[in-house]
Amino acid sequence: MAINKNSTAFTFGFAIIMVIVVGAVLAFLSVSLKPAQEKNAADKKMMNILGAVLIETTRDNAQAEFSKYVTERVSIDFEGKVIETRTEALKAKSEDPNDPFYIDSQKLYKNFIKKAVNSNKEQSAYESAMKELSSNPKSNVQYSAFKVEKDGATYWVVPMVGTGLWGPIWGYVSLEGDYKTVYGATFDHKGETPGLGAEIKESFFTDQFGGKELDLNDPKSTYFTVQKAGAGASSSSVDGITGGTITSKGVEEMMNRTFDIYLDYFTNSPKTSNL
């Protein structure tokens, strides 16, 4: 019996078979490529963490350098209380999914913190976030921090996420052993305007942060200010990007909100030897 290739049944049948075949191929590729994708993401994160303490790495040596310099990985809750600590070599995510290294700060911000920050404009971003977090104990919000030993000194690298003009911005900022002096910083973005807000990732902006100090005496929890370019930076401020005011202020909000969490942890931590 000849098959009528012009019939509706043949058309639908062929379409269904193609959908099944293509779906199976895509599923196979997704599973096959997942380990490589996770490794690339982990390598990139290691490079960013080490970049915050001015250690240049590549994808080829990121894991070796990370193991050499990062001596402790910690996760804390929004009150600064320790949840998990790791000092041994980093394992694959499938082997130790609770390792603080695998906390997805960007996903956390997108799914919960951003909503909390925007929930009450009359309060500070930190107060709004704390109100939401305290009323949602099952949110399981965690934050990671990385202890780095370099040239006989100890530093802590803190990841952070915020919002620029057109989308998410993020970064890693390192503090010296006094928990208030910035040693280095790296920032990145998803869709800020080239030549304007996108400049937050460039060295002329990030290099300003080294040696600056968090103002721990500010009653409004404004530890750091990114001010209008040319306004005259102080010990707790840097110049923002000309023409990128909203993105610059996004960096400021991101830093102050994030350090409000980590300073609770650092306050209860023993001071390091390089003070």
N, C-alpha and C positions, 0 to 999 in steps of 0.2 A: 504494500500500500504506500503510495507516494505521499510525502509530506508536503502540505500546502504552506509554503514559506510566506505567502501573502495573507495568511489567515491571522485573525486577532489572537487566537490561542497560541500560535507559534511565536508571535511577537512577545506576548506576555511571558511565555515559557522561557524564551531566550533571555529576556530581560532579567527574570528571576535567577536563572543559572549564572548570568554574568555578575549579578549583585552578590551572590553567594561566593563565587570564585574570587572576585575582587576583594570582598570583605575578609575572606580567609587569608589572602595574600597580605593585606594590610595588617591583619592581626598578627600574622607570623613575623612580619618586618618589625612591628612595634615591640613584640616580645624579644626578638633577636637583637634589636638595637638598644633596648633599655639599659643594659649594663654599660655600654659605651657612653650613652647619654648621661647616666648618673656619674660616671667617672669624670667626664668633661665638666659637669656642673661642680663636682667636688674639687677638681683641680682649680677651676676658676675662683671658687670661694677661698681656697687656700692662698692663692695669689693675692687676693684682695686683703685678706687678714694680714699677711706678711707685708703687703705694701703699706699698710697703716703704720708699721714700725720701720719703714724705709728699707725693707729687704726686697730687692728685685729678684723675681723668679720667672720661670717659664713653665709651660705645661709639662715639659720633660722632667724638670727637677722640683716641681711644686711639692710633691708628696715627701720627698727626701728632706727638703728644707723645712717643711711644716713639722715633721717629726723631730728635727734637730732643734728648732727654736720654741715650739709651742709645748709647754710642759704641763699644762692643765686646761681642761675644758669644763666649764661650769654652766649649769642651767639654774635660773632663779625664777621665782614667781613675781607678781607685780608688787609685792611688799618687800622684795629683796631677799627672800628666804631661799636657801639652797634646796634644789630638788635633786639634781644629779651632778656627780663629779667624775671625771675620767682623767687619769694620768698615764694610762697605758697607750700603746700604739693604736691609732685609729683603725677600726674594723669597717668592713662593708656595712652599708645601711641594713641589709637583710640579716646580718649577724648581730647588730646592736642598734636597733632603731631608736633607742632612747638616749643615744649619745648626744650631748648638747650640740655637737657639730651639725647635726641634721635638723635642727630647728629651722623652719622656713620662716624667717622674719618677714619677708615680703607677703607671703600668704597670710600670716598672722595679721599684718597690718590691713590688708585688703579685706579680709573677712570679718575682722572685729574692731581693731583699734581705730581705723578711720571713721567707722560709724560712731564709736565712743567719743572721739575728738569732736565730731560735728554735732553731737547730741544736744549740747547746751552752749551756745555761743556766748552766754553771759559769764560763764566760768572759764578759767584757763583750760588749755588743752589737757593738762595733766589732771586737773580736778574732774573734768568731764570723764576722762578715761577711767580714773579711779572709781568714780561713782558707778559706771557701767560694770567694771570688773568686779567690784564688791557685791553687786546685786546679781551677778551671774557666775557663781563659784564653779559651775560645771564647764565653763568655757575653756578650762585647762590651758590658759595662756602662759607660755614660758619664754624666757629670754636667755640668750647664750652670751658667755663672755670667755675670752681666751687669754690665758696667762703666757707671756712670752719672756724668755730669758735670752738676753742679747748683750754681749760684751760686759758681762758681770752685773748688768742692771736688769730690773724687772719692770715689765710694762703690762698693761691690760688693754686688750682690744675689744671694743664694743661695737656690734653691728646696729644699724639704725635704718629706719624706713620712714618716708614722709611723702608729701605731695608738692609737686612743682606747679607750673602754670598749666601744662597740658597732660600731666600724668604723674606716675610715681617717680620718686627720686630715692636714692639709698646711699649708704656709705658705711665706712668703718673708721672709727676714731680711736687712737691709742692714747692712754694716759700714763704718765710716769708714776713712780711708786708713792708719790704723795697724794695720788688720786685727784689731783686738780690741775696739773700741768699737762697740756696737750703735747704729745711728742710728734704725732703725724696724723694725717687724714687722707682718705681717698673717697671720692664721691662719683656717682654715676646716675644716669637717668634713662628713661625710656623714649621720651618724645619731646624734649625741650627744644626750643628754637635754636638752630645753629647760629653761632656768633653772638648769641645772647645768653639765655638760661643754660644752654648746653655747655657753657664754659665752666660750669662748676666742676667738671672732671679734669680740667686743665691744671697744670702745675702752678701757673701764676696765681691761681686762686687757692689751691690746696696748700701750697708752700707757706702761706700766711699763718696757718694754724700752729705750726711748730713753735713751742715756747710760750704760747698764750696760756692763760690760766682761767679756770672756771671761777666765777664770782660766787663763792659759797655763802656770802652774807646777804645776798639779794633776797628780800622778803617775798618777792613775787616769783621766785624760782626761775628768774631769768639769769641763768648762769653764763650765757654767752650771747653776744649780739653780732649779727651780720648787718652792718649799717650801710648807708648810702655811700657809694664810691667817692673817695676824696674827702670824706667828712673828718678824717683824722682818727685812725684806729687807736684803741686803748689796749691795756693789758688783757682785757676780756672781750675783745671785738676784732673783727677783720672787715676789710672793705668788701662790699658786695659786687656783683657784676653790673657794669653799666648797661642799662637797658634790660636787665634781667632781675628787676626788683622782686617780683613775685616768687621766682625760683630761689633767689637769695634768702628771702624771708622764709621760704619753705625749709631751707637748710637750718635756719635759726630755730624754727619751731621744732623740727625733727631732733636737733641736738638737745634742746632744753627739756622736751618731753621725755626723751630717752634717758638722759642722765638723771632725771628725777627718780627713775626706777633703780638704776645701777648705784647711785650714791647711797641708797639705803643699804645695799649689799656691802659696798666698800667701807661704809662707816663702821660696820661690825667685823671687818676683816683686819687682821694684824698688819701693821705697816711694814713695808719691805725695807731692805737694808740700804737702798740707794737714795735715801732722803737727804 
